[in-house]
Amino acid sequence: MRVPALFAATVSELRKALAEQGFGIMTEIDMRATLRAKLDIRMDEYLILGACNPVLAQRALAADPRVGLLLPCNVVVRTDDDTTLVEAADPVLLLCGELLHRTDQPELHAVAREARERLSAALETVEKRLPETK
């Protein structure tokens, strides 16, 4: 999703929207700072948020402990020219592609669909709330 808002405002609204959908941020990776510090590479703002909904995570892990390989759900916020991009990994594609084709766990399908719906709702909320600030 592309929004015409500043990076910091987008990150702030994304955090709120994810929390409203039951997600907490377990990890945060500032790729811009990391690549600059480690490789002296300059790049646009790029943040990876590892979002986790504990209820969904517990349900998925109870169904199949291998799900831990795919947790948390990554959401990326990055600048692109004069806009900010927000992108989220699709839990259904991740689980179905990596795990579910090897197991018949209906609960994993249900959890993946609910996680997808909640992430999509969070992104839609961000898009609606952000005024045009660029």
Secondary structure as the mmCIF struct_conf table of DSSP 4:
data_model
#
loop_
_struct_conf.conf_type_id
_struct_conf.id
_struct_conf.beg_label_comp_id
_struct_conf.beg_label_asym_id
_struct_conf.beg_label_seq_id
_struct_conf.end_label_comp_id
_struct_conf.end_label_asym_id
_struct_conf.end_label_seq_id
STRN STRN1 ARG A 2 VAL A 3
BEND BEND1 PRO A 4 ALA A 5
HELX_RH_AL_P HELX_RH_AL_P1 PHE A 7 GLU A 20
TURN_TY1_P TURN_TY1_P1 GLN A 21 GLY A 22
STRN STRN2 GLY A 24 ASP A 30
HELX_RH_AL_P HELX_RH_AL_P2 MET A 31 LEU A 39
STRN STRN3 TYR A 46 CYS A 52
HELX_RH_AL_P HELX_RH_AL_P3 PRO A 54 ALA A 63
HELX_RH_3T_P HELX_RH_3T_P1 PRO A 65 LEU A 70
BEND BEND2 PRO A 72 PRO A 72
STRN STRN4 CYS A 73 ASP A 80
TURN_TY1_P TURN_TY1_P2 ASP A 81 ASP A 82
STRN STRN5 THR A 83 ALA A 88
HELX_RH_AL_P HELX_RH_AL_P4 PRO A 91 GLU A 98
TURN_TY1_P TURN_TY1_P3 LEU A 99 LEU A 99
HELX_RH_3T_P HELX_RH_3T_P2 LEU A 100 ARG A 102
HELX_RH_AL_P HELX_RH_AL_P5 PRO A 106 ARG A 129
#
